[in-house]
């Protein structure tokens, strides 16, 4: 089954008997429903690590700027 979205309109298209396509979609949905909690956990952990690294980077830059300014030591 394919989905085409144009503005607010959604169009579904498929080939073959509708019963077979519906069965394939139901299997795909069941698989996605099992995978989504795992993917959400992975995304959440990665997002936390990313934010932590960004904050650490800003802190390191701030410290190095302070050292260069106050102690006149060229670090970078």
GUKOLMAR-833589 format. One line per 2 residues: number of its first residue (from 0); their letters; for each residue y negated, z negated, x of C-alpha. Coordinates in Angstrom, 1 decimal. Layout:
NUM) A) Y/Z/X; ... $
END
This chain:
0) XX) 0.0/0.0/0.0; -3.4/0.9/1.3 $
2) XX) -6.8/-0.6/0.3; -10.1/1.3/0.1 $
4) XX) -13.3/-0.7/-0.3; -16.5/1.0/-1.2 $
6) XX) -19.3/-1.4/-2.2; -17.9/-3.7/-4.9 $
8) XX) -15.1/-1.3/-5.8; -11.6/-1.8/-4.5 $
10) XX) -9.0/1.0/-4.8; -5.3/0.5/-4.1 $
12) XX) -3.1/3.5/-3.3; 0.7/3.8/-2.6 $
14) XX) 3.4/6.3/-2.3; 6.8/6.2/-4.0 $
16) XX) 8.0/4.1/-6.9; 5.6/1.2/-7.8 $
18) XX) 8.6/-1.3/-8.0; 9.5/-0.6/-4.4 $
20) XX) 5.9/-0.9/-3.2; 5.5/-4.2/-5.2 $
22) XX) 8.6/-5.6/-3.5; 7.3/-4.6/0.0 $
24) XX) 4.0/-6.2/-0.8; 5.6/-9.4/-2.0 $
26) XX) 7.6/-9.7/1.2; 4.5/-9.1/3.3 $
28) XX) 2.6/-11.7/1.3; 5.4/-14.3/1.9 $
30) XX) 5.4/-13.6/5.6; 1.6/-13.9/5.8 $
32) XX) 1.6/-17.1/3.8; 3.9/-18.6/6.5 $
34) XX) 1.9/-17.3/9.4; -1.6/-18.2/8.2 $
36) XX) -1.3/-22.0/8.8; -0.1/-21.3/12.3 $
38) XX) -2.9/-18.8/13.0; -5.4/-21.2/11.6 $
40) XX) -4.3/-24.0/13.9; -4.4/-21.6/16.9 $
42) XX) -7.9/-20.4/15.9; -9.1/-24.0/15.4 $
44) XX) -7.9/-25.2/18.8; -9.3/-22.1/20.5 $
46) XX) -12.6/-22.5/18.8; -12.8/-26.2/19.9 $
48) XX) -12.0/-25.3/23.5; -14.6/-22.5/23.4 $
50) XX) -17.3/-24.8/22.1; -16.3/-27.5/24.6 $
52) XX) -16.6/-24.9/27.5; -20.0/-23.7/26.3 $
54) XX) -21.3/-27.3/26.2; -19.9/-28.0/29.6 $
56) XX) -21.5/-24.8/31.0; -24.9/-25.9/29.6 $
58) XX) -24.5/-29.3/31.1; -23.6/-27.9/34.5 $
60) XX) -26.5/-25.5/34.5; -28.9/-28.4/33.6 $
62) XX) -27.6/-30.6/36.4; -27.9/-27.8/38.9 $
64) XX) -31.4/-27.0/37.8; -32.3/-30.7/38.2 $
66) XX) -30.8/-30.9/41.7; -32.6/-27.8/42.8 $
68) XX) -35.9/-29.0/41.4; -35.8/-32.6/42.3 $
70) XX) -34.0/-32.6/45.7; -35.0/-29.0/46.7 $
72) XX) -31.4/-28.2/47.4; -30.4/-24.6/46.8 $
74) XX) -27.0/-24.6/45.2; -26.8/-21.2/43.6 $
END
